[in-house]
Amino acid sequence: MSFFKRLKSKFVKEEETTDKYKEGMTKTRQSFTSKINDLIARYRLVDEDFFEELE
């Protein structure tokens, strides 16, 4: 295997890992924001129940 092919293979693997990481972070972000939005939608007023659910 030539030097440039080895070098290229190293970068291709990193791009795959980066794409997998980005997909995971996108999924986490969407899940987190949907849970926060749901929590806020249920409790329009800030009261004791809101703080209990937030914990």
N, CA and C atoms as an extended XYZ file, in Angstrom:
165
Properties=species:S:1:pos:R:3:atomname:S:1:resname:S:1:resid:I:1 pbc="F F F"
N         0.856       -1.171        0.000 N   MET     1
C         0.000        0.000        0.000 CA  MET     1
C         0.898        1.229        0.000 C   MET     1
N         0.553        2.171       -0.809 N   SER     2
C         1.382        3.367       -0.920 CA  SER     2
C         1.140        4.312        0.260 C   SER     2
N         2.021        5.230        0.410 N   PHE     3
C         1.959        6.203        1.495 CA  PHE     3
C         0.669        7.013        1.454 C   PHE     3
N         0.282        7.473        0.274 N   PHE     4
C        -0.900        8.328        0.154 CA  PHE     4
C        -2.192        7.556        0.394 C   PHE     4
N        -2.216        6.294        0.017 N   LYS     5
C        -3.412        5.484        0.281 CA  LYS     5
C        -3.589        5.276        1.779 C   LYS     5
N        -2.488        5.020        2.482 N   ARG     6
C        -2.565        4.874        3.938 CA  ARG     6
C        -3.005        6.171        4.591 C   ARG     6
N        -2.462        7.256        4.137 N   LEU     7
C        -2.820        8.556        4.680 CA  LEU     7
C        -4.299        8.854        4.440 C   LEU     7
N        -4.764        8.573        3.249 N   LYS     8
C        -6.173        8.799        2.910 CA  LYS     8
C        -7.085        7.918        3.757 C   LYS     8
N        -6.695        6.670        3.982 N   SER     9
C        -7.522        5.761        4.773 CA  SER     9
C        -7.673        6.256        6.215 C   SER     9
N        -6.655        6.888        6.739 N   LYS    10
C        -6.729        7.442        8.099 CA  LYS    10
C        -7.773        8.554        8.176 C   LYS    10
N        -7.819        9.417        7.168 N   PHE    11
C        -8.767       10.518        7.171 CA  PHE    11
C       -10.189       10.053        6.912 C   PHE    11
N       -10.379        9.062        6.105 N   VAL    12
C       -11.717        8.546        5.809 CA  VAL    12
C       -12.340        7.960        7.069 C   VAL    12
N       -11.580        7.240        7.861 N   LYS    13
C       -12.087        6.668        9.102 CA  LYS    13
C       -12.506        7.767       10.071 C   LYS    13
N       -11.744        8.820       10.145 N   GLU    14
C       -12.082        9.919       11.037 CA  GLU    14
C       -13.369       10.602       10.605 C   GLU    14
N       -13.582       10.723        9.303 N   GLU    15
C       -14.811       11.340        8.819 CA  GLU    15
C       -16.016       10.484        9.186 C   GLU    15
N       -15.888        9.161        9.099 N   GLU    16
C       -16.975        8.271        9.471 CA  GLU    16
C       -17.284        8.416       10.953 C   GLU    16
N       -16.262        8.497       11.776 N   THR    17
C       -16.448        8.659       13.214 CA  THR    17
C       -17.103       10.003       13.502 C   THR    17
N       -16.678       11.042       12.813 N   THR    18
C       -17.245       12.367       13.011 CA  THR    18
C       -18.714       12.386       12.617 C   THR    18
N       -19.062       11.752       11.518 N   ASP    19
C       -20.458       11.700       11.094 CA  ASP    19
C       -21.314       10.954       12.113 C   ASP    19
N       -20.794        9.862       12.644 N   LYS    20
C       -21.521        9.084       13.652 CA  LYS    20
C       -21.722        9.924       14.913 C   LYS    20
N       -20.701       10.662       15.314 N   TYR    21
C       -20.780       11.532       16.479 CA  TYR    21
C       -21.821       12.627       16.264 C   TYR    21
N       -21.819       13.238       15.096 N   LYS    22
C       -22.768       14.307       14.797 CA  LYS    22
C       -24.199       13.786       14.803 C   LYS    22
N       -24.415       12.597       14.253 N   GLU    23
C       -25.757       11.999       14.249 CA  GLU    23
C       -26.229       11.739       15.676 C   GLU    23
N       -25.343       11.231       16.508 N   GLY    24
C       -25.691       10.968       17.910 CA  GLY    24
C       -26.016       12.243       18.661 C   GLY    24
N       -25.237       13.283       18.425 N   MET    25
C       -25.489       14.554       19.104 CA  MET    25
C       -26.791       15.182       18.636 C   MET    25
N       -27.116       15.038       17.361 N   THR    26
C       -28.380       15.559       16.835 CA  THR    26
C       -29.546       14.849       17.497 C   THR    26
N       -29.459       13.547       17.614 N   LYS    27
C       -30.523       12.763       18.255 CA  LYS    27
C       -30.678       13.175       19.724 C   LYS    27
N       -29.567       13.356       20.424 N   THR    28
C       -29.605       13.765       21.830 CA  THR    28
C       -30.216       15.154       21.972 C   THR    28
N       -29.814       16.072       21.104 N   ARG    29
C       -30.334       17.434       21.157 CA  ARG    29
C       -31.842       17.453       20.936 C   ARG    29
N       -32.313       16.704       19.958 N   GLN    30
C       -33.743       16.667       19.671 CA  GLN    30
C       -34.518       16.064       20.825 C   GLN    30
N       -34.011       15.014       21.414 N   SER    31
C       -34.672       14.370       22.547 CA  SER    31
C       -34.725       15.310       23.748 C   SER    31
N       -33.618       15.946       24.032 N   PHE    32
C       -33.548       16.852       25.186 CA  PHE    32
C       -34.493       18.037       25.019 C   PHE    32
N       -34.477       18.658       23.848 N   THR    33
C       -35.333       19.827       23.651 CA  THR    33
C       -36.808       19.449       23.633 C   THR    33
N       -37.132       18.272       23.121 N   SER    34
C       -38.540       17.865       23.124 CA  SER    34
C       -39.032       17.622       24.548 C   SER    34
N       -38.182       17.076       25.403 N   LYS    35
C       -38.571       16.857       26.801 CA  LYS    35
C       -38.735       18.181       27.538 C   LYS    35
N       -37.851       19.128       27.290 N   ILE    36
C       -37.970       20.444       27.919 CA  ILE    36
C       -39.231       21.157       27.427 C   ILE    36
N       -39.491       21.100       26.136 N   ASN    37
C       -40.701       21.726       25.587 CA  ASN    37
C       -41.961       21.091       26.155 C   ASN    37
N       -41.955       19.775       26.317 N   ASP    38
C       -43.098       19.077       26.901 CA  ASP    38
C       -43.315       19.515       28.342 C   ASP    38
N       -42.238       19.626       29.081 N   LEU    39
C       -42.323       20.061       30.471 CA  LEU    39
C       -42.883       21.474       30.572 C   LEU    39
N       -42.424       22.356       29.736 N   ILE    40
C       -42.894       23.741       29.758 CA  ILE    40
C       -44.347       23.828       29.301 C   ILE    40
N       -44.739       22.996       28.339 N   ALA    41
C       -46.121       23.011       27.850 CA  ALA    41
C       -47.089       22.550       28.933 C   ALA    41
N       -46.668       21.589       29.751 N   ARG    42
C       -47.561       21.090       30.811 CA  ARG    42
C       -47.723       22.101       31.939 C   ARG    42
N       -46.699       22.837       32.224 N   TYR    43
C       -46.735       23.764       33.358 CA  TYR    43
C       -46.502       25.185       32.856 C   TYR    43
N       -47.578       25.850       32.501 N   ARG    44
C       -47.455       27.231       32.027 CA  ARG    44
C       -47.109       28.180       33.170 C   ARG    44
N       -47.603       27.896       34.341 N   LEU    45
C       -47.299       28.720       35.506 CA  LEU    45
C       -46.198       28.044       36.317 C   LEU    45
N       -45.323       28.836       36.859 N   VAL    46
C       -44.261       28.296       37.696 CA  VAL    46
C       -44.824       28.143       39.105 C   VAL    46
N       -44.938       26.905       39.541 N   ASP    47
C       -45.417       26.627       40.880 CA  ASP    47
C       -44.625       25.459       41.461 C   ASP    47
N       -45.060       24.967       42.604 N   GLU    48
C       -44.339       23.896       43.281 CA  GLU    48
C       -44.281       22.615       42.436 C   GLU    48
N       -45.360       22.293       41.728 N   ASP    49
C       -45.374       21.093       40.884 CA  ASP    49
C       -44.345       21.194       39.761 C   ASP    49
N       -44.190       22.365       39.211 N   PHE    50
C       -43.203       22.578       38.144 CA  PHE    50
C       -41.794       22.269       38.637 C   PHE    50
N       -41.453       22.768       39.804 N   PHE    51
C       -40.121       22.540       40.337 CA  PHE    51
C       -39.907       21.073       40.698 C   PHE    51
N       -40.946       20.408       41.199 N   GLU    52
C       -40.833       18.993       41.498 CA  GLU    52
C       -40.571       18.184       40.237 C   GLU    52
N       -41.287       18.487       39.152 N   GLU    53
C       -41.105       17.779       37.906 CA  GLU    53
C       -39.744       18.083       37.282 C   GLU    53
N       -39.262       19.295       37.480 N   LEU    54
C       -37.979       19.695       36.927 CA  LEU    54
C       -36.833       18.919       37.575 C   LEU    54
N       -36.948       18.614       38.841 N   GLU    55
C       -35.904       17.855       39.542 CA  GLU    55
C       -35.903       16.447       39.038 C   GLU    55
